[in-house]
């Protein structure tokens, strides 16, 4: 759970480096929350479809509002953790802009799989300093 929430603790931190574990655990947390909110939305929509009310149920509206709030809160940490992952590989954080071109997100996704440079690099010390296993 620590790595899932670490990008929120490092909210506006675009310098430094992040491990693969931090990035992928954060993405797993994003997936879990989004699936939970989607399930709540579907239950609310099913209630609406069943004719149990004139409008979607309160759970559907709560989930929709919650999704927008969660997306707004998570936007900056998502970019920041990607920038730090690129820094960990010794690359510029501007590569995050690849997300804006067609199929660029796929390129970024593949690059997030690569191991970072061992030892310190231009962007800071190795986040796995003293770590003997693999990430």
N, C-alpha and C positions, 0 to 999 in steps of 0.2 A: 504494500500500500504506500510505502514511503516514496518509491520511484513514480508511482502513479500521480502523486500530488506535488512532486518536486518542481515541475515547471510552473505551478501556480505560486510557489514560494519564490521562484526566480522570475517573476512576472515580466518585468521590463529589462531583464538582463540579456543583452544581445552579444556581450563579449564573453570570452571564456569558451569552455568546451563541455560537451555532454556525452555521456556514454550511450551506447546503443540501448542498453537496458532502460535508461531514463526515457528515451524516445519511444521505444516500443511499449513500455508499460503505460506511458501517457496515452498512446494510441489505443491500447486495450481499454483503458478507463473511458476514453471518448466513446468507443464502440459500445461498452456496457451501458453507459448512460443513455446514449441515443437509442439503443434497442429497447430499454425500459420505457423511455418516453414514447417511442413508437407503439409499443404494446398498449400503453395507457390510451393513446390516441385511437387505436383500433377498437378498443373496448368502448370508448365514447362514441365512435362512429357506428359501431354495431348497435348500440343502444338507440341511436338516431334512426338507423335503418329499420329497426324492429318496431318503430312507431311508438316508442315509449315516451316521446316528447317531441315538441315542435322544432327544437333546435338540438344540436349535439349536446350531449351531457356535460356537466361541469368538469368531469375528469378530462374530457377531450380538450376543453378550453384551457384547463390548468396545464395539461401536457404541452399544448401549442405555445402558450406563454412561457412555460418552463424551458421549452426547447430554444426559443429565441433568446431568453436570458442566458442559458447555458452556452449557446453559440457566441453570444456577445462577450461573455466573460472569458471564454476559451480561445478567442481569435488571436490575441496578442501572444499568449504562451505557446500556441501552436507554431506561430512563425518564429518566435524566439528559440524554441527547442530545435527547430530545423536549422536555424542559423548556427547554433552551437554545435550541432552534429556535423555540419560542413566544416566548421572550424576544427573539430576533432580530427577530421581527415586532412587538415592542412589546406583547405579550399576556402575561397571567399564566401561570405554569407550571402552575397548577391545572387548566388545560384538559386536561392529561394524563388527568384523571379521566374524561373523555368516553369513554375506552377501556372503562370499566366498564358503560356502558349499551348497549342494542342499537343497532347501526348507528353507534355513537359512534366506533368504530375507523375506519370509512370517512370520517367527518368529519375525524378527526385526520389520516388519510392525505392527504386533499385539502389540508388546511391546511399540511402539510409541503411542498407544492409551491410555496407562495407565497414570493415574494422577501421578504427582511427589510427593515426600514427602513434607509434610507441615513443614514449619519452616526451619531453617538452617540444612544442613547436612554436611558431610565430604567434599563436593565439593564446598560449598559456601552458601551464603544466599538464602533464598527463592525468586525466581524471581517475585512471586506474593505477596510480602510483602505489606500489607495494602489492598490487593484485597479481597473483600468480596463475590464476585460472583464466578461462576464456569467458567472454561476455555473452 
